[in-house]
Amino acid sequence: MNRIVYMVIKNLCRVPFWFYRIWKFGQPGDDHSHRERYDYIRNVVKKVNKSGKVEVEVHGVENLPSEPGFILFPNHQGLFDMLALIEASPKPLSVVVKKEASNLILVKQVIHALHGFFIDRQDIKASMNIIMQMTENVKKGFNYVIFAEGTRSREGNKLLSFKGGTFKSAVNAKCPVVPVALIDCFKPFDEKSSKRQKVQICFLKPLYPEEYKTLKTTQIAEIVHDRIQEEINQKMG
């Protein structure tokens, strides 16, 4: 059975309640803190992953910056990526995702609840506006996830090239850049099976502003890309 269908069936009675609570978080006037919203959504994600028989193995949590206001740059393997990242990170995360995902059930509500953004990759002006808004939010202490490949890799644990432009927000905010290696995150939803799966999330050592201030965004992209691919290669032997 397809794992997404399996997850829905396993949580059918709880989904309406989860949907309503998360939808309420994203409404104007909601007085829950960002931490409260994230912790609730993270708890839901853990239950969903467990019900879907997916184990998230986490490495390097100690590498997450102690102060808020950083950006995670993981490789992109598929729809399960954010479920794995949210379970893995004890620190609140927001995310920038492609506009096409805005019609997916619960995705839209979660993005609004966590102060995330949908980005239209075909609209350069709108994309720049999103980067500016995100930069200001990072300065205020929000943490973001950006998939620097721009689209998911179709080659399993092999990365596509990273786009330099996605690092402009980090450079503008002068915030830590955290490489994140996602391993086997494509398997839960790509394989037409609901058998048990294990994925790995590896938070690598951050690059701080003083380390990248003299570099071009394309150079930062290459460094982050290579560190992630090296970590994946080492973990896979």
C-alpha positions as CSV (number, residue, x, y, z in Angstrom):
1,M,0.0,0.0,0.0
2,N,1.2,3.5,-0.8
3,R,2.6,5.0,2.5
4,I,0.7,8.3,2.2
5,V,-2.6,6.5,1.9
6,Y,-1.5,4.2,4.8
7,M,-0.7,7.3,7.0
8,V,-4.1,8.9,6.2
9,I,-6.0,5.7,7.0
10,K,-4.1,5.2,10.3
11,N,-4.9,8.8,11.4
12,L,-8.3,9.3,9.8
13,C,-10.0,10.1,13.1
14,R,-7.4,12.6,14.2
15,V,-6.8,14.4,11.0
16,P,-9.9,16.7,11.2
17,F,-8.9,17.9,14.7
18,W,-5.2,18.4,13.7
19,F,-6.3,20.3,10.6
20,Y,-8.6,22.6,12.7
21,R,-6.0,23.4,15.3
22,I,-3.2,24.1,12.8
23,W,-5.6,26.2,10.7
24,K,-6.4,28.3,13.8
25,F,-2.7,28.8,14.4
26,G,-2.4,30.6,11.1
27,Q,-5.3,32.9,11.6
28,P,-4.9,36.7,12.4
29,G,-5.1,37.3,16.1
30,D,-4.0,33.9,17.2
31,D,-2.1,34.4,20.5
32,H,0.0,31.2,20.6
33,S,3.7,31.7,20.5
34,H,5.8,30.5,17.6
35,R,7.3,27.9,20.0
36,E,3.9,26.6,21.0
37,R,2.8,26.3,17.4
38,Y,5.9,24.5,16.4
39,D,5.8,22.1,19.4
40,Y,2.2,21.2,18.6
41,I,3.0,20.6,14.9
42,R,6.2,18.7,15.7
43,N,4.2,16.4,18.0
44,V,1.7,15.7,15.2
45,V,4.5,15.0,12.8
46,K,6.1,12.5,15.2
47,K,2.8,10.7,15.5
48,V,2.3,10.7,11.7
49,N,5.8,9.4,11.1
50,K,5.5,6.7,13.7
51,S,2.1,5.6,12.3
52,G,3.7,5.4,8.9
53,K,6.4,3.2,10.2
54,V,9.2,5.6,9.4
55,E,12.1,6.0,11.9
56,V,14.0,9.3,11.8
57,E,17.6,8.8,13.0
58,V,19.1,12.2,14.0
59,H,22.8,13.2,14.1
60,G,24.5,16.4,15.0
61,V,21.7,18.2,17.0
62,E,24.5,19.9,18.9
63,N,25.6,21.7,15.7
64,L,22.4,23.7,15.7
65,P,23.2,27.3,16.8
66,S,22.3,28.1,20.4
67,E,20.9,31.5,19.4
68,P,17.8,31.7,17.1
69,G,18.0,33.3,13.7
70,F,19.7,30.7,11.4
71,I,18.9,29.0,8.1
72,L,19.1,25.3,7.3
73,F,20.2,24.3,3.8
74,P,19.4,20.6,3.3
75,N,19.5,18.6,0.1
76,H,16.0,17.9,-1.3
77,Q,14.8,14.4,-1.8
78,G,11.0,14.6,-1.8
79,L,7.8,15.2,0.1
80,F,9.0,13.5,3.3
81,D,11.9,15.9,3.8
82,M,10.0,18.4,6.0
83,L,8.4,15.7,8.0
84,A,11.8,14.3,8.8
85,L,13.3,17.8,9.5
86,I,10.5,18.9,11.8
87,E,10.8,15.6,13.9
88,A,14.6,16.0,14.0
89,S,14.8,19.6,15.0
90,P,14.0,20.6,18.6
91,K,14.4,24.2,17.6
92,P,11.4,25.9,15.8
93,L,11.6,25.9,12.0
94,S,9.8,27.8,9.2
95,V,10.2,26.9,5.6
96,V,10.2,28.4,2.1
97,V,8.6,26.0,-0.4
98,K,7.6,26.3,-4.1
99,K,4.2,27.8,-4.8
100,E,2.9,24.5,-6.4
101,A,2.8,23.0,-2.9
102,S,0.3,25.6,-1.6
103,N,-2.6,23.5,-2.7
104,L,-1.6,20.4,-0.7
105,I,-3.9,19.6,2.2
106,L,-2.3,20.6,5.6
107,V,0.8,22.0,3.9
108,K,-0.7,25.4,3.4
109,Q,-2.0,25.5,6.9
110,V,1.4,24.5,8.4
111,I,3.2,27.1,6.4
112,H,0.9,29.9,7.6
113,A,1.2,28.7,11.2
114,L,5.0,28.7,11.1
115,H,5.4,32.0,9.3
116,G,6.7,30.2,6.2
117,F,6.5,31.4,2.6
118,F,5.5,30.0,-0.8
119,I,7.8,31.2,-3.6
120,D,7.0,31.4,-7.3
121,R,10.3,30.5,-9.0
122,Q,9.0,32.0,-12.3
123,D,8.4,35.4,-10.8
124,I,11.8,37.0,-10.1
125,K,10.4,40.2,-8.5
126,A,8.1,38.2,-6.2
127,S,10.9,35.9,-5.3
128,M,13.1,38.8,-4.3
129,N,10.3,40.2,-2.1
130,I,10.1,36.8,-0.3
131,I,13.8,36.8,0.3
132,M,13.6,40.3,1.8
133,Q,10.7,39.3,4.1
134,M,12.5,36.2,5.2
135,T,15.7,38.1,5.8
136,E,13.8,40.4,8.2
137,N,12.2,37.4,10.0
138,V,15.6,35.8,10.4
139,K,16.9,39.0,12.0
140,K,13.9,38.8,14.4
141,G,15.0,35.3,15.5
142,F,13.1,33.0,13.2
143,N,14.8,29.9,11.8
144,Y,14.2,28.8,8.2
145,V,14.7,25.9,5.9
146,I,15.6,26.5,2.2
147,F,16.2,23.7,-0.4
148,A,19.0,25.1,-2.4
149,E,18.7,22.7,-5.2
150,G,15.5,24.4,-6.2
151,T,13.8,21.0,-7.0
152,R,14.2,17.5,-5.6
153,S,16.9,15.2,-6.8
154,R,15.7,12.2,-8.8
155,E,19.0,10.3,-8.1
156,G,18.5,9.1,-4.6
157,N,21.3,10.3,-2.3
158,K,23.2,12.1,-5.1
159,L,22.8,15.9,-5.0
160,L,22.0,18.3,-7.7
161,S,24.0,21.6,-7.9
162,F,23.0,24.2,-5.3
163,K,21.7,27.6,-6.5
164,G,23.8,30.5,-5.3
165,G,20.8,32.9,-5.2
166,T,19.2,30.9,-2.4
167,F,22.0,32.0,0.0
168,K,21.3,35.7,-0.5
169,S,18.9,35.7,2.4
170,A,21.6,34.3,4.8
171,V,24.2,36.8,3.5
172,N,21.7,39.7,3.9
173,A,20.7,38.6,7.4
174,K,24.3,37.8,8.4
175,C,23.1,34.6,10.0
176,P,24.6,31.1,10.5
177,V,24.3,28.8,7.5
178,V,23.6,25.2,8.6
179,P,24.2,22.4,6.0
180,V,21.9,19.4,6.6
181,A,22.4,16.0,5.0
182,L,19.2,14.1,4.3
183,I,19.7,10.4,3.6
184,D,17.1,8.0,2.2
185,C,14.3,10.6,2.7
186,F,13.1,9.7,-0.8
187,K,12.3,6.2,0.2
188,P,9.1,6.5,2.4
189,F,7.0,8.1,-0.3
190,D,8.8,7.0,-3.5
191,E,8.7,3.3,-2.8
192,K,5.3,1.8,-3.3
193,S,5.3,0.0,0.0
194,S,4.4,0.7,3.6
195,K,7.2,-1.5,5.0
196,R,9.4,0.0,7.8
197,Q,11.9,2.5,6.6
198,K,14.7,4.5,8.3
199,V,15.9,7.9,7.2
200,Q,18.8,10.0,8.5
201,I,19.0,13.7,9.3
202,C,22.5,15.0,9.8
203,F,23.0,18.6,11.1
204,L,26.5,19.6,10.1
205,K,28.7,22.4,11.6
206,P,27.4,25.8,10.6
207,L,29.2,28.4,8.6
208,Y,29.1,31.7,10.5
209,P,29.1,35.2,8.8
210,E,32.8,35.8,9.6
211,E,33.6,32.6,7.6
212,Y,31.7,33.5,4.5
213,K,31.6,37.3,4.4
214,T,34.3,37.4,1.7
215,L,32.7,34.7,-0.4
216,K,30.3,35.0,-3.3
217,T,26.9,33.2,-2.8
218,T,27.9,30.7,-5.5
219,Q,31.0,29.8,-3.5
220,I,29.0,29.4,-0.3
221,A,26.6,27.1,-2.3
222,E,29.5,24.9,-3.5
223,I,30.9,24.6,0.1
224,V,27.5,23.6,1.6
225,H,26.8,21.2,-1.3
226,D,30.2,19.5,-1.0
227,R,29.9,19.1,2.8
228,I,26.5,17.5,2.5
229,Q,27.6,15.1,-0.2
230,E,30.7,14.2,1.7
231,E,28.6,13.4,4.8
232,I,26.2,11.3,2.8
233,N,29.0,9.3,1.2
234,Q,30.6,8.7,4.7
235,K,27.3,7.6,6.3
236,M,26.6,5.2,3.4
237,G,30.1,3.8,3.6
